[in-house]
């Protein structure tokens, strides 16, 4: 047991943990993306509300929430710790200006992108998860026991400043995924000239689909309030 704790506290162990929690969070984003895309089904939110209800009342999903929150916290802590370790390992900045063209800017500012994502996550959870779980703001559908979350989503996305916060958060998430997806496999030692290019492309396709879907929502629902008049 001692060797495991020692390994997890090492720089390599922290990279493993951050990579695994990152990939786990990527799998959650797929489910979240799928549920959000149901907002576009032209049935006044019936399909979306049904999906939300099934997720809220699934014992396995509710149990996974705790694992999900733990994954977020561990990922954030490990990211911060690794950043601090790297800074301490090189306390004196280079005098010679390095060639930054070899490294994309977003890979050098993953910490800042992570902070933006964290702020966005807090706002996002406050607007939807908190109200759904802990308040009576979102009421049940009069025709069934299913909670009608659809009008709340439309209402929130009709607020321009929330749309800006949401868009900035999703864009930051996109850059984070663009670098982080392939970086996670690299941290786990999964690198080979045959399949590494495939991993890179899968990560790029995944990032475009996920962020594109999320970004479409504030644009669509904000404009809809004017186009449908």
Protein Blocks (a to p, Z undefined) as FASTA:
>chain_A
ZZmmmmmmpmklmmmmmmmmmmmmmmmmmmmmmmmmmmmpcgehmmmmmmmmmmmmgmkl
mmmmmmmmmmmmmmmmmmmmmmmmmmmmmmbccfbdcdfklpcfklmmmmmmmmmmmmmm
mmmmmmmmmmmmmmckbccdfkbmbdcfklmmmmmmmpmklmmmmmmmmmmmmmmmmmmm
mmmmmmnopacfklmmmmmmmmmmmmmmmmmmmmmmmmmmmmmmmmmZZ
